[in-house]
């Protein structure tokens, strides 16, 4: 009998109590692992869904302004050397950055002005698939355009032009059908006419030209500044702007989910640790005679202290290993039950398994420090007095 075998023998003496303690702490580990995995997936899915409510990066041509005045009269600022972006080159450069896996949607746009019946209106060319990827909140009276000969009107533009779904209008000498009218969005989209980008480029004789590009980027894996910096490096002659208020709102939503999971995990961990500490304290009181015998055989306080710590550590290793494996499986079931399994999925990690097998023993040992110290402090004469 030695320090390596005594903890095992103590655990085998009362298997029901050992199994109960192991089950309690394992349940705590299972809950923590499952919450962690679920929070990662929910946070990722939540951020991807939030990209459907607008872009968070804008790429536009760099401009220089000149303030013009003469004779004390200020004539305002003039923009110099404005050159539209090239669509293929710009979108390819954005998609080619090293953090391209964080890019969700790249939506190019071409903006022009047109005067119809003495009413000036902005005409915006978009790629419908990308545009709807960042504006899935759009709702229309009618339908979204299905072919290049259909346009979508903003609510204010429709009222200004006196048009509704199904009406015809002429733009740049070509007839179009109004497929639908956007309900009020409270944004610039309310006052424009939206059409297929390729058709507008052809009518304006500006092939491959765009006025600016909106980018929806996922920000939880890295700072938004890193994405902006890499885009700026790929497109040195452009101005790349991060819409920080949008980024902060999205990240606060994701962090709320993660902080909630962390708070619940801490409560579970503290509760499970308290159970381990109470169980070890009970074991010390039950083994007073055993401790007295060991002390009388020459076991010092440090060795008795180590025996209780080893026993707690064994519980932690088993609970950490079992808890991670069962918790990973529970996270898959939880995501299926909550219908959140589409898209990102938890990834089994040997590193995380090893982390659980190392960290949770430290937690159980920490919970058992006081009981172990109390057991090591028992004097053999007092422990053996009732024998």
C-alpha positions as CSV (number, residue, x, y, z in Angstrom):
1,X,0.0,0.0,0.0
2,X,1.5,3.4,-1.1
3,X,0.4,6.9,-2.0
4,X,-0.5,5.7,-5.5
5,X,-2.9,2.9,-4.4
6,X,-4.4,4.4,-1.2
7,X,-6.7,6.9,-3.1
8,X,-8.0,4.1,-5.4
9,X,-8.7,1.8,-2.4
10,X,-10.5,4.7,-0.6
11,X,-12.7,5.2,-3.7
12,X,-13.5,1.5,-4.0
13,X,-14.5,1.2,-0.3
14,X,-17.6,3.2,-0.9
15,X,-18.4,2.9,-4.5
16,X,-21.9,4.4,-4.2
17,X,-20.6,7.6,-2.7
18,X,-17.7,7.7,-5.2
19,X,-20.1,7.2,-8.2
20,X,-22.5,9.9,-6.8
21,X,-19.6,12.4,-6.4
22,X,-18.3,11.6,-9.8
23,X,-21.7,11.9,-11.3
24,X,-22.4,15.3,-9.7
25,X,-19.1,16.8,-10.9
26,X,-19.4,15.2,-14.3
27,X,-22.8,16.7,-14.8
28,X,-21.3,20.1,-14.0
29,X,-18.5,19.6,-16.6
30,X,-21.1,18.3,-19.1
31,X,-23.2,21.4,-18.6
32,X,-20.2,23.7,-18.9
33,X,-18.9,22.1,-22.1
34,X,-22.3,21.9,-23.7
35,X,-23.0,25.6,-22.9
36,X,-19.6,26.6,-24.2
37,X,-20.1,24.7,-27.5
38,X,-23.7,25.9,-27.9
39,X,-22.7,29.5,-27.2
40,X,-20.0,29.4,-29.9
41,X,-22.4,28.1,-32.5
42,X,-25.2,30.4,-31.5
43,X,-22.8,33.4,-31.5
44,X,-21.6,32.5,-35.0
45,X,-25.0,31.9,-36.3
46,X,-26.3,35.1,-34.7
47,X,-23.6,37.1,-36.2
48,X,-24.2,35.6,-39.7
49,X,-27.9,36.4,-39.4
50,X,-27.1,40.0,-38.2
51,X,-25.2,40.5,-41.5
52,X,-28.5,40.3,-43.2
53,X,-29.4,43.7,-41.6
54,X,-26.8,45.7,-43.5
55,X,-23.1,46.0,-44.3
56,X,-20.5,47.1,-41.8
57,X,-17.7,48.1,-44.2
58,X,-17.9,50.5,-47.1
59,X,-15.3,50.6,-49.9
60,X,-15.4,53.8,-52.1
61,X,-13.1,55.7,-54.3
62,X,-10.6,58.0,-52.5
63,X,-11.4,61.7,-53.1
64,X,-9.8,65.1,-52.7
65,X,-11.8,68.2,-51.9
66,X,-11.0,71.8,-52.8
67,X,-12.7,74.7,-51.0
68,X,-13.5,77.4,-53.6
69,X,-14.2,81.0,-52.8
70,X,-13.9,84.3,-54.8
71,X,-14.4,87.9,-53.8
72,X,-15.4,86.8,-50.2
73,X,-18.2,84.5,-51.6
74,X,-17.8,80.9,-50.6
75,X,-18.8,78.6,-53.4
76,X,-18.4,75.4,-51.4
77,X,-16.2,72.4,-51.7
78,X,-15.4,70.7,-55.0
79,X,-14.5,67.0,-55.4
80,X,-11.4,66.3,-57.5
81,X,-10.4,63.3,-59.5
82,X,-13.4,61.0,-58.6
83,X,-13.0,57.7,-60.5
84,X,-15.4,54.9,-60.2
85,X,-14.2,51.5,-59.0
86,X,-13.9,48.5,-61.3
87,X,-16.3,45.8,-60.1
88,X,-14.4,42.6,-60.9
89,X,-11.1,43.9,-59.7
90,X,-12.5,45.4,-56.5
91,X,-14.6,42.4,-55.5
92,X,-11.8,40.0,-56.3
93,X,-9.4,42.0,-54.2
94,X,-11.8,42.0,-51.2
95,X,-12.3,38.3,-51.5
96,X,-8.6,37.6,-51.7
97,X,-7.5,39.0,-48.3
98,X,-6.2,36.5,-45.8
99,X,-9.2,37.0,-43.6
100,X,-11.5,36.2,-46.5
101,X,-13.3,33.6,-44.4
102,X,-14.7,36.5,-42.4
103,X,-16.2,38.1,-45.4
104,X,-19.9,37.2,-45.7
105,X,-21.3,39.4,-48.5
106,X,-19.7,41.8,-51.1
107,X,-22.4,44.0,-52.6
108,X,-21.2,46.4,-55.4
109,X,-23.4,49.4,-56.4
110,X,-23.5,52.0,-59.2
111,X,-25.4,55.2,-58.5
112,X,-26.7,57.7,-61.1
113,X,-29.3,60.4,-61.3
114,X,-32.2,60.5,-63.7
115,X,-34.9,63.2,-64.3
116,X,-38.3,61.8,-65.1
117,X,-41.3,64.1,-65.7
118,X,-39.3,67.0,-64.1
119,X,-38.7,64.8,-61.1
120,X,-35.1,63.9,-60.2
121,X,-34.6,60.4,-58.8
122,X,-31.5,58.4,-57.9
123,X,-31.1,55.1,-59.8
124,X,-29.0,52.5,-58.1
125,X,-27.7,49.3,-59.8
126,X,-27.2,46.3,-57.5
127,X,-26.4,42.6,-57.8
128,X,-29.7,41.2,-56.4
129,X,-28.3,38.1,-54.8
130,X,-25.7,40.0,-52.8
131,X,-28.0,42.9,-52.0
132,X,-30.6,40.6,-50.6
133,X,-27.9,38.9,-48.6
134,X,-27.4,42.0,-46.5
135,X,-31.0,43.3,-46.7
136,X,-33.2,40.3,-46.0
137,X,-35.3,42.6,-43.9
138,X,-36.7,44.2,-47.0
139,X,-40.5,43.8,-47.4
140,X,-42.3,44.8,-50.6
141,X,-45.7,45.6,-51.9
142,X,-45.3,43.3,-54.9
143,X,-42.3,41.1,-55.6
144,X,-38.5,41.4,-55.9
145,X,-37.2,41.8,-59.5
146,X,-36.7,38.5,-61.3
147,X,-35.2,39.8,-64.6
148,X,-33.2,42.8,-65.8
149,X,-36.3,44.5,-67.1
150,X,-37.8,44.9,-63.7
151,X,-37.0,47.6,-61.0
152,X,-37.8,48.0,-57.3
153,X,-38.9,51.4,-56.0
154,X,-38.3,52.8,-52.6
155,X,-41.4,54.0,-50.8
156,X,-40.6,57.7,-51.1
157,X,-39.5,57.4,-54.8
158,X,-42.8,55.6,-55.6
159,X,-44.9,58.4,-54.0
160,X,-42.8,61.0,-55.7
161,X,-43.2,59.4,-59.1
162,X,-46.8,58.3,-58.5
163,X,-46.1,54.7,-59.4
164,X,-47.0,51.3,-57.8
165,X,-46.3,47.6,-58.4
166,X,-47.1,46.6,-62.0
167,X,-46.7,50.1,-63.5
168,X,-44.3,50.9,-66.3
169,X,-41.6,53.6,-66.3
170,X,-38.9,54.7,-68.7
171,X,-35.3,55.1,-67.6
172,X,-32.6,56.2,-70.0
173,X,-34.9,55.5,-73.0
174,X,-35.8,52.0,-72.0
175,X,-39.0,50.7,-70.5
176,X,-39.1,48.9,-67.2
177,X,-41.8,47.2,-65.1
178,X,-42.1,48.1,-61.4
179,X,-42.0,44.6,-59.8
180,X,-42.6,46.0,-56.3
181,X,-42.4,48.9,-53.9
182,X,-40.4,48.7,-50.7
183,X,-42.2,49.4,-47.4
184,X,-40.7,52.2,-45.4
185,X,-37.2,51.2,-44.2
186,X,-36.1,54.5,-42.7
187,X,-33.0,54.4,-44.8
188,X,-31.7,55.9,-48.1
189,X,-33.3,52.9,-49.9
190,X,-36.7,54.6,-49.5
191,X,-35.8,57.4,-52.0
192,X,-34.2,55.4,-54.9
193,X,-35.0,53.2,-57.9
194,X,-33.1,49.9,-57.6
195,X,-32.3,47.8,-60.7
196,X,-29.9,45.1,-62.0
197,X,-26.4,46.4,-61.9
198,X,-25.4,44.9,-65.3
199,X,-28.3,46.6,-67.1
200,X,-27.5,50.0,-65.6
201,X,-23.8,49.7,-66.5
202,X,-24.8,48.9,-70.1
203,X,-27.3,51.9,-70.3
204,X,-24.7,54.3,-68.9
205,X,-21.9,52.8,-71.1
206,X,-19.9,52.2,-68.0
207,X,-19.1,48.4,-68.1
208,X,-17.5,47.0,-65.0
209,X,-17.9,50.3,-63.1
210,X,-19.3,50.7,-59.6
211,X,-19.6,53.8,-57.3
212,X,-18.9,51.9,-54.1
213,X,-19.0,48.5,-52.5
214,X,-20.7,47.4,-49.3
215,X,-19.1,44.5,-47.3
216,X,-20.7,42.5,-44.6
217,X,-17.9,41.0,-42.4
218,X,-18.1,38.7,-39.5
219,X,-16.2,40.4,-36.6
220,X,-16.2,37.8,-33.8
221,X,-13.1,36.0,-35.0
222,X,-10.8,39.1,-35.3
223,X,-11.0,42.9,-34.8
224,X,-12.8,44.7,-37.6
225,X,-9.8,46.9,-38.0
226,X,-7.8,44.0,-39.2
227,X,-10.3,43.3,-42.0
228,X,-10.3,47.0,-43.0
229,X,-6.5,47.1,-43.0
230,X,-6.2,44.1,-45.3
231,X,-8.8,45.5,-47.7
232,X,-7.1,48.8,-47.7
233,X,-3.8,47.1,-48.5
234,X,-5.4,45.2,-51.4
235,X,-7.1,48.4,-52.7
236,X,-4.6,51.2,-51.9
237,X,-6.4,53.8,-54.1
238,X,-9.7,53.5,-52.2
239,X,-11.2,54.7,-49.0
240,X,-12.3,51.8,-46.7
241,X,-14.5,52.8,-43.8
242,X,-15.8,50.6,-41.0
243,X,-19.3,51.5,-39.7
244,X,-18.3,51.2,-36.0
245,X,-21.8,51.7,-34.7
246,X,-23.0,48.7,-36.7
247,X,-20.0,46.6,-35.6
248,X,-20.5,47.5,-32.0
249,X,-24.2,46.7,-32.0
250,X,-23.6,43.3,-33.6
251,X,-20.7,42.4,-31.3
252,X,-22.7,43.4,-28.2
253,X,-25.4,41.0,-29.2
254,X,-22.8,38.2,-29.7
255,X,-21.0,39.0,-26.5
256,X,-24.3,39.0,-24.5
257,X,-24.9,35.3,-25.5
258,X,-21.3,34.4,-24.7
259,X,-21.3,36.2,-21.3
260,X,-24.7,34.6,-20.4
261,X,-23.2,31.2,-21.1
262,X,-20.1,32.1,-19.1
263,X,-22.1,33.3,-16.1
264,X,-24.2,30.1,-16.0
265,X,-21.1,28.0,-16.3
266,X,-19.4,29.8,-13.4
267,X,-22.5,29.1,-11.2
268,X,-22.5,25.5,-12.1
269,X,-18.7,25.2,-11.5
270,X,-18.9,26.8,-8.1
271,X,-21.8,24.5,-7.1
272,X,-20.0,21.4,-8.3
273,X,-16.8,22.5,-6.5
274,X,-18.7,23.0,-3.3
275,X,-20.2,19.5,-3.6
276,X,-16.6,18.1,-4.0
277,X,-15.4,20.1,-1.0
278,X,-18.3,19.0,1.2
279,X,-17.9,15.3,0.2
280,X,-14.2,15.4,1.0
281,X,-14.8,17.0,4.3
282,X,-17.3,14.3,5.1
283,X,-14.7,11.7,4.1
284,X,-12.2,13.2,6.5
285,X,-14.7,12.8,9.4
286,X,-15.5,9.3,8.4
287,X,-11.8,8.3,8.1
288,X,-10.4,9.6,11.3
289,X,-9.4,6.1,12.4
290,X,-7.8,5.4,9.1
291,X,-5.9,8.6,9.3
292,X,-4.8,7.7,12.8
293,X,-3.5,4.4,11.6
294,X,-1.6,5.9,8.8
295,X,-0.1,8.5,11.0
296,X,1.0,5.9,13.5
297,X,2.6,3.9,10.7
298,X,4.8,6.9,10.0
299,X,2.8,8.8,7.4
300,X,3.5,12.6,7.9
301,X,1.0,15.3,7.6
302,X,2.2,16.1,4.1
303,X,1.6,12.6,2.9
304,X,-1.9,12.4,4.4
305,X,-2.6,15.8,2.8
306,X,-1.4,14.5,-0.6
307,X,-3.6,11.4,-0.3
308,X,-6.8,13.5,-0.1
309,X,-5.6,15.8,-3.0
310,X,-4.8,12.7,-5.2
311,X,-8.2,11.3,-4.5
312,X,-9.9,14.6,-5.5
313,X,-7.6,14.9,-8.5
314,X,-8.7,11.4,-9.7
315,X,-12.3,12.5,-9.5
316,X,-11.4,15.6,-11.5
317,X,-9.6,13.7,-14.3
318,X,-12.5,11.2,-14.7
319,X,-15.1,13.9,-14.5
320,X,-13.2,16.2,-17.0
321,X,-12.8,13.4,-19.5
322,X,-16.3,12.0,-19.2
323,X,-17.8,15.5,-19.0
324,X,-16.1,16.7,-22.2
325,X,-17.1,13.7,-24.3
326,X,-20.7,13.7,-22.9
327,X,-20.9,17.5,-23.1
328,X,-19.9,17.5,-26.7
329,X,-22.6,15.0,-27.6
330,X,-25.1,16.9,-25.5
331,X,-24.3,20.1,-27.4
332,X,-25.1,18.4,-30.7
333,X,-28.4,17.2,-29.3
334,X,-29.2,20.6,-27.9
335,X,-28.5,22.4,-31.2
336,X,-30.7,19.9,-33.1
337,X,-33.5,20.4,-30.5
338,X,-33.3,24.2,-30.8
339,X,-33.1,23.9,-34.6
340,X,-29.7,25.7,-34.6
341,X,-27.7,23.0,-36.2
342,X,-27.7,24.5,-39.7
343,X,-24.5,26.3,-40.6
344,X,-21.8,26.1,-38.0
345,X,-21.4,22.9,-35.9
346,X,-19.3,22.2,-32.8
347,X,-15.9,20.8,-33.7
348,X,-14.4,18.0,-31.5
349,X,-11.0,19.1,-30.2
350,X,-8.4,16.8,-28.6
351,X,-6.8,20.0,-27.2
352,X,-10.0,20.9,-25.4
353,X,-10.4,17.3,-24.1
354,X,-6.8,17.5,-22.7
355,X,-7.6,20.9,-21.3
356,X,-10.6,19.6,-19.4
357,X,-8.6,16.5,-18.2
358,X,-6.0,18.9,-16.8
359,X,-7.9,21.9,-15.5
360,X,-10.9,20.2,-13.8
361,X,-8.5,18.1,-11.6
362,X,-6.9,21.3,-10.4
363,X,-10.4,22.7,-9.5
364,X,-11.3,19.5,-7.5
365,X,-7.9,19.6,-5.8
366,X,-8.5,23.3,-5.0
367,X,-11.9,22.4,-3.5
368,X,-10.3,19.8,-1.4
369,X,-7.5,21.8,0.1
370,X,-9.3,22.7,3.3
371,X,-10.6,19.1,3.9
372,X,-7.2,17.7,3.1
373,X,-5.5,20.1,5.5
374,X,-8.0,19.3,8.2
375,X,-7.4,15.6,7.7
376,X,-3.6,16.0,7.8
377,X,-4.0,18.0,11.1
378,X,-5.6,15.1,12.9
379,X,-3.4,13.8,15.7
380,X,-3.0,10.0,15.7
381,X,-3.5,9.7,19.5
382,X,-6.9,11.4,19.2
383,X,-7.9,9.4,16.2
384,X,-7.0,6.1,17.8
385,X,-8.5,6.8,21.2
386,X,-11.8,5.0,20.3
387,X,-10.1,1.8,18.9
